[in-house]
Amino acid sequence: MCSWCWAFKPIWQKVIVKLPNYINTKYLLGGLAPDTDEPMPEKTREHIKENWKRIQNVVPETEFNFDFWHSNEPKRSTYIACRAVISSRIQHSKFETTMIKGIQHAYYLEAQNPSNENVLIGVAENIGLNVKRFKEDLNSTKVNNSLKNEIELSRMLPINGFPSLVLSKDNELIQIGINYLDDNYIINQIIT
């Protein structure tokens, strides 16, 4: 999961409301860290904790539950959360953003481990997915291939990290600058 994406969520929601109807949005998953059962190295844990603090300095209203680091065995494994988003999207497009929000809430506020399949199944149940189908899709070849395709596409786009916004206009891909505090900064780039 992307901590900066979590910090960007409030501004992004303001941007979406202000977008003209002729602009469509599409979410693309970047993958970040492949599946592993190995515990996250201590150095990486400290780096992420410091990143959370840095985010709170830049975007003060961003909340993190630091209990996560004491109550879990963190893993550097985000592909499963990405597959959960794709699995929810398969059931209906409306579940895509609901799953993203559910995973973020579980991770950043409730200190639940998003690399734990049972946490993701719990989110699926909470948002009203067909849990049996979700479980079948989560580790399926179809969903794995979809994730690989999205990762490959994200690597071809003019982006340097996440979150990123790319506008497709007149067969051109234009990177949109991110601002975590000013939605108009983003809107002005998109509609001008």
N, C-alpha and C positions, 0 to 999 in steps of 0.2 A: 504494500500500500504506500501511497505517496503522501507524505506529510504536507508538502506544499500544496498538493491538490485539495487536501482537507482545508487548509487555510484559504484557498481560493474560492471554495464553495459559496460563501455568502455573496461575494461580488459576482460570480458567475450566474447565480440565480437572478440577480438584478439585471445583468446583461440579457439573459434569456427573455425576461419580461419586456425589455425595451426593443428587442430585435424586430424589424419589420417582418410581416408574414411571409414575404417572398424568400426569406433566408431560412434554410433548413440547417439543423445541427445534427452532427453525427459524432458519437463517441468512439474513440479508437484506443485500444489497450496496448500499452508499451511493454508489458511483461515484467521488466526489471530483474527479478531473481528466479531462476529455475527451481523446480521442486527439489527439496532435500529434507532429510530427517536429522541432519546435523544441527546441533545447537549453534546459534549465532555467536561468532567470536566476541569476546569481551570488548575488544577495540571497536568493533562495529556497533555494539550496544551503546557504548559511550558516545560514539559519533552521532548516532540517531537521537539519543537523549539531549545532547548539546544542540542538535538541529531543532528539536522541539522547542527548546528555550529560545533559540535564535528566532524562530518563527513567531513566538509569543512577543518578542521585542518588536518585530516588524509589523505584525498583525495582532495587536493586543487582545482582541476579542476571541482569538482562537484558543479553544480549550483542549488540553491533553490530560489524561488520567495517568500520571506517572506510576501508579500502582501496577500498571502493566508489567513493568520491569522486575517487580518482586513476586508477582503472582503467576507468572508464566515462564515457560522455557522457550524464549524467542528463537525463531528460525529465520534465516534469510531466504524466505521462500514465498514469493508473491504470485507465482503462476496459478496456484489453486484458486486464489481470490479472483484472478482474471477469468478463469474458467467458470467460476460461479456467476460472474456477470454475463458471460456468453450463454450459459445454461438458462439463466433467467430470461434473457432476450429471446431465446428459442421459444419459450412458452408464450411470450407476448412482449412487444417492444416497450410497453408501458412499465414492465418490470425492470428494465435495464437500470434506469436512474434510481428506482426504489431499492434495488439490490446494492448499488454503489453506496447510497446513503445508509442503508442498513449495515453494511460491512464497516463503513467509516465510524458509525455510531458505536457499534460493538467494540471496535478496536480503540478508538481515541477517547471515548467517554466511559465505556464499561470495562475497559482493560481486558477484553477478550482477545484471544489469539486468532488472527485471520488466516493463519496457515494451518489451523486445525479444522479438518473437514466437519466435525460436529458443530463447530461454531457457525460455519457457513450453512449447514443444514438447518440450524436453528433460525438463522436469518431468513432462509427460504420459507420456512414454516410461518414465521412472523409476518411476512409480506404477502402471504396467501398463495404461494406457488404450490403446484402439485409436487409434493416432496418426493414421492416415488420416482416420478419422471426426472426431477432435479438430480437425484442420486444417480440415476442411470446415465444422465447426460454429463455430469460433472467430470468424469474421467474417461469419457468416450473418445474414440478416435476422431469422430466428427468435431467435437468441441476442441480437442487438442489441435487438430488441423486448422480450425478457425482462429485459434489463438496464434499459432505460428504465422498464419497469413497476416493477421493484424500487426504482429511484431515486425514482420518484414516490411509491411507498408509504412509503419511508423518510422522505420529507419531510412526510408526513401524520401520522407517529407523534410521540408526545410525547418527542422526543429533541433534544439540543443538539449532538451530535457522536458520534464513534466512538472506542472501542467503546461500545455502549449495549445495555442489556437492557430489554425491555418484556414485561410479563406481561399476557396476555389472560385475564381472569377475569370471569365473569358479564357478558359484553358490555361490559366496561370495559378500557381500556388503561392499565396502571400502569407508570410508569417506575421501574426498580429502580436504586438507587444502586450505583455501582461502587467497589470497593476493590481495589487491586492487590496487597495483602499479606494480606488476611483473607477467606477463602472463606466463613466462617460469617456474616460481615456480609451477604453476598449471599443465602446460603441462608435466613437468618432473615427477610429481606424477602419471599422467594418463598413460603415455606410457612406464614407467619403471616397 
